[in-house]
Amino acid sequence: MTSSQSDGSADEDSLAPAEITERFAELEPGDAVRVNDRELTYEVVETDDYAVVAESPDGRRVTFSQNLQSGGWTVNEPVFAVERLEE
């Protein structure tokens, strides 16, 4: 993570909200995913139209959810990048 991203803010490499939504929509249970250029990898456990539940290697579950008013996605910070990892 770069210093410009340490506060959770996006930079010029940020994806548009529609692209983030598209990437979350492609996820299926069992997929590995990273968000916001962090090293931590999550395994997708459950998905629906407006949320993705994932689990970290240490068993912590997080929910990535879409704000229906803004269209943006959040976890505990705004989501500005989503990367599906190939197995």
Kinemage of the C-alpha trace (Angstrom):
@kinemage 1
@onewidth
@group {chain A} dominant
@subgroup {mainchain}
@vectorlist {calphas} color= white
{ca met a 1} P 0.000 0.000 0.000
{ca thr a 2} L 1.355 3.410 -0.890
{ca ser a 3} L 1.328 6.357 1.464
{ca ser a 4} L -1.381 8.020 -0.636
{ca gln a 5} L -3.603 5.023 0.065
{ca ser a 6} L -2.856 4.628 3.769
{ca asp a 7} L -5.912 6.630 4.753
{ca gly a 8} L -8.198 4.506 2.574
{ca ser a 9} L -8.468 7.153 -0.127
{ca ala a 10} L -8.358 6.254 -3.783
{ca asp a 11} L -5.720 7.388 -6.236
{ca glu a 12} L -5.484 7.658 -10.014
{ca asp a 13} L -5.431 3.840 -10.304
{ca ser a 14} L -8.858 3.534 -8.681
{ca leu a 15} L -11.550 1.654 -10.518
{ca ala a 16} L -14.872 3.288 -11.351
{ca pro a 17} L -17.765 2.179 -9.115
{ca ala a 18} L -19.385 0.350 -12.064
{ca glu a 19} L -16.173 -1.626 -12.680
{ca ile a 20} L -15.950 -2.573 -8.998
{ca thr a 21} L -19.583 -3.736 -9.086
{ca glu a 22} L -18.840 -5.776 -12.208
{ca arg a 23} L -15.845 -7.448 -10.576
{ca phe a 24} L -17.789 -8.295 -7.413
{ca ala a 25} L -20.614 -9.693 -9.570
{ca glu a 26} L -18.165 -12.115 -11.221
{ca leu a 27} L -17.116 -13.627 -7.886
{ca glu a 28} L -18.347 -17.039 -6.782
{ca pro a 29} L -17.924 -18.980 -3.536
{ca gly a 30} L -14.418 -20.417 -3.376
{ca asp a 31} L -12.802 -17.567 -5.354
{ca ala a 32} L -9.807 -15.785 -3.846
{ca val a 33} L -9.974 -11.990 -3.836
{ca arg a 34} L -7.931 -8.998 -2.695
{ca val a 35} L -9.234 -5.469 -2.250
{ca asn a 36} L -7.571 -2.055 -2.197
{ca asp a 37} L -4.146 -3.419 -3.187
{ca arg a 38} L -3.671 -5.067 0.203
{ca glu a 39} L -1.688 -8.273 0.627
{ca leu a 40} L -4.471 -9.999 2.576
{ca thr a 41} L -6.365 -12.523 0.465
{ca tyr a 42} L -9.959 -13.472 1.234
{ca glu a 43} L -11.918 -16.542 0.143
{ca val a 44} L -15.422 -15.762 -1.063
{ca val a 45} L -17.998 -17.596 1.060
{ca glu a 46} L -21.306 -16.165 -0.173
{ca thr a 47} L -22.528 -13.632 -2.725
{ca asp a 48} L -25.725 -11.803 -3.590
{ca asp a 49} L -26.573 -8.733 -5.659
{ca tyr a 50} L -25.418 -6.192 -3.080
{ca ala a 51} L -22.934 -8.015 -0.851
{ca val a 52} L -20.025 -10.440 -0.855
{ca val a 53} L -19.110 -12.338 2.319
{ca ala a 54} L -15.486 -13.466 2.453
{ca glu a 55} L -13.162 -15.068 4.973
{ca ser a 56} L -9.511 -14.324 5.689
{ca pro a 57} L -6.982 -17.130 6.232
{ca asp a 58} L -7.324 -16.666 10.016
{ca gly a 59} L -11.108 -17.250 9.831
{ca arg a 60} L -12.306 -13.636 10.115
{ca arg a 61} L -15.373 -12.962 7.993
{ca val a 62} L -15.977 -9.633 6.324
{ca thr a 63} L -18.864 -8.362 4.250
{ca phe a 64} L -18.226 -6.149 1.253
{ca ser a 65} L -21.478 -4.291 0.688
{ca gln a 66} L -22.780 -1.880 -1.907
{ca asn a 67} L -24.260 1.441 -0.870
{ca leu a 68} L -27.431 1.613 -2.945
{ca gln a 69} L -27.506 5.417 -2.923
{ca ser a 70} L -23.932 6.069 -4.046
{ca gly a 71} L -23.239 2.794 -5.851
{ca gly a 72} L -19.895 2.530 -4.034
{ca trp a 73} L -18.708 -0.542 -2.153
{ca thr a 74} L -17.403 -0.582 1.411
{ca val a 75} L -15.984 -2.911 4.002
{ca asn a 76} L -14.459 -0.760 6.758
{ca glu a 77} L -13.211 1.728 4.171
{ca pro a 78} L -14.274 2.647 0.645
{ca val a 79} L -13.334 -0.059 -1.833
{ca phe a 80} L -11.368 1.332 -4.784
{ca ala a 81} L -9.849 -1.833 -6.260
{ca val a 82} L -10.852 -5.507 -6.545
{ca glu a 83} L -8.571 -8.252 -7.842
{ca arg a 84} L -9.722 -11.818 -8.458
{ca leu a 85} L -6.772 -14.163 -8.063
{ca glu a 86} L -6.232 -17.062 -10.415
{ca glu a 87} L -5.716 -20.470 -8.820
